[in-house]
Amino acid sequence: MSRGVDLTVCPNGPLLIRGDLGVRTPDGEVHRTERPVSAVCRCGKSASLPWCDATHQALKTKIDEEGSADE
């Protein structure tokens, strides 16, 4: 039985993932989490990539619909 995955894009914030899956970084490493909801960074400035650490709030980063960050 496969589990469903739910994705939510937070305006000017992270991508929230609910469900069982991993995030593959450009270098091929897969990051998994045991949390029921995980926040994936979209601004690219997090100290704990690929996970969001709310750095976007301090930077006042604006993220467009494609996920590109403008400072």
N, C-alpha and C positions, 0 to 999 in steps of 0.2 A: 504494500500500500504506500503510495507516495504522499508526502505532506505538501500542503499548499504553501505558497509564499505570497506575502502581501508587501507591496512597496508603496511608500508614501514620500513624495517630494515636499520638503518643508521650504516655503519661500525664503530665499536668502539664507538657507540653512542646510542641514544634512539630508541624506536619503535614509529614511527609516525602513528597516527590513524586519518583518515578522515572519518567522518560519525557519526551517532548517536548510541553510546554505552557507557557502563560503564565499569570500571575496578574493579574487585572484589579482595580484598587483602586476604591473608591467614586467617585473623581473620573473614572473611565474610562480611566486610564492602564494600559497592559499592560506588565508586567515579565516579561522572558524571561531565561533563564539557559542557559549552556553546560555547566553541571555535570551529571554523571550523576545525582546526588541533590541536591535542594534542600530546605531547611527553611523553611517558611512560619510566621511568628509567629502564635500564637493568643492571647497575653496582651495584645497591643496596646501594649507598652512598648518594643519594639525601637527602637534608633536608626537602623536600616536597613530600616524597613518597606517592602515586605511581608515581607522576609526576617528570619528569627530570628537574633539575635546573642547568645542565651543569657542575656539580661537576666532572664528568668523565674527562673533559678536564684538570682540575687542577691536577688530580691524575695521568694522563697519563695511565688510565686504558685500558687494552686490553680486549675486550669481544669476546668470541668465538661464533661460529654459534649457539650453544645451549643456549646462553645467560649467561654463567658463566663468572664471572669477574676474571681476573688475574692481580695482582698489581705488 
